[in-house]
Amino acid sequence: MPSQQVTLTQEGPLFILSMKNGKNRFTTNFINEINAILDEIENIIKLENSKHSALITIGEGKFYSNGLDLEHALSTHGFFDNYYLKLLVRVLTFPIPIVAAINGHTFAGGFMFALAH
């Protein structure tokens, strides 16, 4: 279940996924939390036969995402194939449009995540 690193709110027909772990660097835990939110959205869409129009992702503070936690990524076997790239594919193929509300610094893997929207 997601912690306070990633939260979901709804405003009318919009879902808002907020990333709140400081620099929003991607780790396996952070990616798992994003995936849990995406699962929740897909379940809501299916259960309600929803007319939700879009998902907006946003960072908190001065960072949208500062990319990968490189030390974690390099020390975690299969990080790129089993976590990060799968997240990018999931975002690219999500059943409703996703908009990256880039509210601050966005670098490297964070920029690639935003481009996948």
Short mmCIF file of the C-alpha atoms (twelve columns), coordinates in Angstrom:
data_MODEL
# 
_entry.id   MODEL 
# 
loop_
_atom_site.group_PDB 
_atom_site.id 
_atom_site.type_symbol 
_atom_site.label_atom_id 
_atom_site.label_alt_id 
_atom_site.label_comp_id 
_atom_site.label_asym_id 
_atom_site.label_seq_id 
_atom_site.Cartn_x 
_atom_site.Cartn_y 
_atom_site.Cartn_z 
_atom_site.pdbx_PDB_model_num 
ATOM 1   C CA . MET A 1   0.000   0.000  0.000   1 
ATOM 2   C CA . PRO A 2   1.318   3.468  -0.845  1 
ATOM 3   C CA . SER A 3   2.937   5.589  1.869   1 
ATOM 4   C CA . GLN A 4   3.125   9.338  1.889   1 
ATOM 5   C CA . GLN A 5   5.789   9.366  -0.863  1 
ATOM 6   C CA . VAL A 6   3.041   9.199  -3.480  1 
ATOM 7   C CA . THR A 7   -0.583  10.244 -3.008  1 
ATOM 8   C CA . LEU A 8   -3.726  10.228 -5.108  1 
ATOM 9   C CA . THR A 9   -6.466  12.848 -5.061  1 
ATOM 10  C CA . GLN A 10  -9.436  13.447 -7.323  1 
ATOM 11  C CA . GLU A 11  -10.749 16.787 -8.519  1 
ATOM 12  C CA . GLY A 12  -13.847 16.300 -10.613 1 
ATOM 13  C CA . PRO A 13  -12.954 14.066 -13.538 1 
ATOM 14  C CA . LEU A 14  -9.205  14.363 -12.892 1 
ATOM 15  C CA . PHE A 15  -6.905  12.115 -10.902 1 
ATOM 16  C CA . ILE A 16  -3.837  13.813 -9.422  1 
ATOM 17  C CA . LEU A 17  -0.789  11.727 -8.498  1 
ATOM 18  C CA . SER A 18  1.537   13.758 -6.277  1 
ATOM 19  C CA . MET A 19  5.143   12.690 -5.757  1 
ATOM 20  C CA . LYS A 20  6.347   13.804 -2.329  1 
ATOM 21  C CA . ASN A 21  9.704   12.286 -1.424  1 
ATOM 22  C CA . GLY A 22  11.850  15.396 -1.670  1 
ATOM 23  C CA . LYS A 23  13.750  15.164 -4.935  1 
ATOM 24  C CA . ASN A 24  11.417  12.400 -6.176  1 
ATOM 25  C CA . ARG A 25  14.269  10.115 -7.162  1 
ATOM 26  C CA . PHE A 26  13.203  6.738  -8.522  1 
ATOM 27  C CA . THR A 27  13.912  3.695  -6.345  1 
ATOM 28  C CA . THR A 28  12.178  0.309  -6.360  1 
ATOM 29  C CA . ASN A 29  10.000  1.418  -3.432  1 
ATOM 30  C CA . PHE A 30  9.053   4.714  -5.103  1 
ATOM 31  C CA . ILE A 31  8.200   2.907  -8.360  1 
ATOM 32  C CA . ASN A 32  6.147   0.301  -6.466  1 
ATOM 33  C CA . GLU A 33  4.181   3.105  -4.822  1 
ATOM 34  C CA . ILE A 34  3.506   4.779  -8.172  1 
ATOM 35  C CA . ASN A 35  2.385   1.423  -9.585  1 
ATOM 36  C CA . ALA A 36  0.043   0.913  -6.612  1 
ATOM 37  C CA . ILE A 37  -1.577  4.286  -7.361  1 
ATOM 38  C CA . LEU A 38  -1.883  3.381  -11.058 1 
ATOM 39  C CA . ASP A 39  -3.528  0.077  -10.023 1 
ATOM 40  C CA . GLU A 40  -5.965  2.006  -7.834  1 
ATOM 41  C CA . ILE A 41  -6.870  4.339  -10.707 1 
ATOM 42  C CA . GLU A 42  -7.424  1.418  -13.093 1 
ATOM 43  C CA . ASN A 43  -9.691  -0.266 -10.521 1 
ATOM 44  C CA . ILE A 44  -11.735 2.916  -10.066 1 
ATOM 45  C CA . ILE A 45  -12.112 3.260  -13.836 1 
ATOM 46  C CA . LYS A 46  -13.289 -0.362 -14.158 1 
ATOM 47  C CA . LEU A 47  -15.631 -0.333 -11.137 1 
ATOM 48  C CA . GLU A 48  -17.299 2.960  -11.925 1 
ATOM 49  C CA . ASN A 49  -17.267 2.587  -15.711 1 
ATOM 50  C CA . SER A 50  -15.669 5.922  -15.134 1 
ATOM 51  C CA . LYS A 51  -15.728 9.026  -17.222 1 
ATOM 52  C CA . HIS A 52  -12.503 10.241 -15.656 1 
ATOM 53  C CA . SER A 53  -10.728 12.221 -18.311 1 
ATOM 54  C CA . ALA A 54  -7.078  12.243 -17.282 1 
ATOM 55  C CA . LEU A 55  -4.341  11.693 -14.741 1 
ATOM 56  C CA . ILE A 56  -2.000  14.516 -13.811 1 
ATOM 57  C CA . THR A 57  1.370   13.788 -12.200 1 
ATOM 58  C CA . ILE A 58  3.075   16.505 -10.201 1 
ATOM 59  C CA . GLY A 59  6.006   16.844 -7.837  1 
ATOM 60  C CA . GLU A 60  5.971   18.670 -4.552  1 
ATOM 61  C CA . GLY A 61  8.278   21.571 -3.812  1 
ATOM 62  C CA . LYS A 62  10.928  22.581 -6.303  1 
ATOM 63  C CA . PHE A 63  11.338  19.130 -7.916  1 
ATOM 64  C CA . TYR A 64  9.133   17.273 -10.350 1 
ATOM 65  C CA . SER A 65  11.773  14.521 -10.363 1 
ATOM 66  C CA . ASN A 66  15.517  14.605 -10.015 1 
ATOM 67  C CA . GLY A 67  15.790  11.285 -11.862 1 
ATOM 68  C CA . LEU A 68  17.012  7.951  -10.609 1 
ATOM 69  C CA . ASP A 69  18.575  7.262  -7.256  1 
ATOM 70  C CA . LEU A 70  21.629  6.112  -9.189  1 
ATOM 71  C CA . GLU A 71  23.341  4.361  -6.289  1 
ATOM 72  C CA . HIS A 72  20.166  2.361  -5.607  1 
ATOM 73  C CA . ALA A 73  19.571  1.653  -9.304  1 
ATOM 74  C CA . LEU A 74  23.090  0.350  -9.889  1 
ATOM 75  C CA . SER A 75  23.067  -1.806 -6.755  1 
ATOM 76  C CA . THR A 76  19.629  -3.352 -7.407  1 
ATOM 77  C CA . HIS A 77  19.739  -6.333 -9.765  1 
ATOM 78  C CA . GLY A 78  17.240  -5.857 -12.598 1 
ATOM 79  C CA . PHE A 79  16.304  -2.304 -11.609 1 
ATOM 80  C CA . PHE A 80  16.123  -0.969 -15.157 1 
ATOM 81  C CA . ASP A 81  14.362  -3.927 -16.804 1 
ATOM 82  C CA . ASN A 82  12.103  -4.994 -13.942 1 
ATOM 83  C CA . TYR A 83  11.152  -1.639 -12.457 1 
ATOM 84  C CA . TYR A 84  12.025  1.577  -14.257 1 
ATOM 85  C CA . LEU A 85  11.444  0.579  -17.898 1 
ATOM 86  C CA . LYS A 86  8.249   -1.297 -16.974 1 
ATOM 87  C CA . LEU A 87  6.959   1.886  -15.340 1 
ATOM 88  C CA . LEU A 88  7.696   3.902  -18.484 1 
ATOM 89  C CA . VAL A 89  5.871   1.344  -20.653 1 
ATOM 90  C CA . ARG A 90  2.924   1.340  -18.261 1 
ATOM 91  C CA . VAL A 91  2.656   5.130  -18.391 1 
ATOM 92  C CA . LEU A 92  2.895   5.087  -22.202 1 
ATOM 93  C CA . THR A 93  0.042   2.564  -22.456 1 
ATOM 94  C CA . PHE A 94  -2.193  3.759  -19.600 1 
ATOM 95  C CA . PRO A 95  -5.934  3.634  -20.449 1 
ATOM 96  C CA . ILE A 96  -6.517  7.362  -19.861 1 
ATOM 97  C CA . PRO A 97  -4.335  10.306 -20.889 1 
ATOM 98  C CA . ILE A 98  -1.588  11.310 -18.461 1 
ATOM 99  C CA . VAL A 99  -0.211  14.842 -18.231 1 
ATOM 100 C CA . ALA A 100 3.073   15.671 -16.502 1 
ATOM 101 C CA . ALA A 101 2.598   18.971 -14.674 1 
ATOM 102 C CA . ILE A 102 6.303   19.759 -14.491 1 
ATOM 103 C CA . ASN A 103 6.397   22.121 -11.559 1 
ATOM 104 C CA . GLY A 104 10.131  22.228 -10.942 1 
ATOM 105 C CA . HIS A 105 13.506  20.690 -11.689 1 
ATOM 106 C CA . THR A 106 13.282  17.604 -13.899 1 
ATOM 107 C CA . PHE A 107 16.456  15.746 -14.823 1 
ATOM 108 C CA . ALA A 108 17.597  12.539 -16.525 1 
ATOM 109 C CA . GLY A 109 15.291  9.642  -15.563 1 
ATOM 110 C CA . GLY A 110 12.722  12.113 -14.239 1 
ATOM 111 C CA . PHE A 111 12.627  13.825 -17.619 1 
ATOM 112 C CA . MET A 112 12.262  10.444 -19.354 1 
ATOM 113 C CA . PHE A 113 9.350   9.654  -17.011 1 
ATOM 114 C CA . ALA A 114 7.710   12.979 -17.918 1 
ATOM 115 C CA . LEU A 115 8.246   12.336 -21.648 1 
ATOM 116 C CA . ALA A 116 6.502   8.959  -21.334 1 
ATOM 117 C CA . HIS A 117 3.302   10.817 -20.546 1 
# 
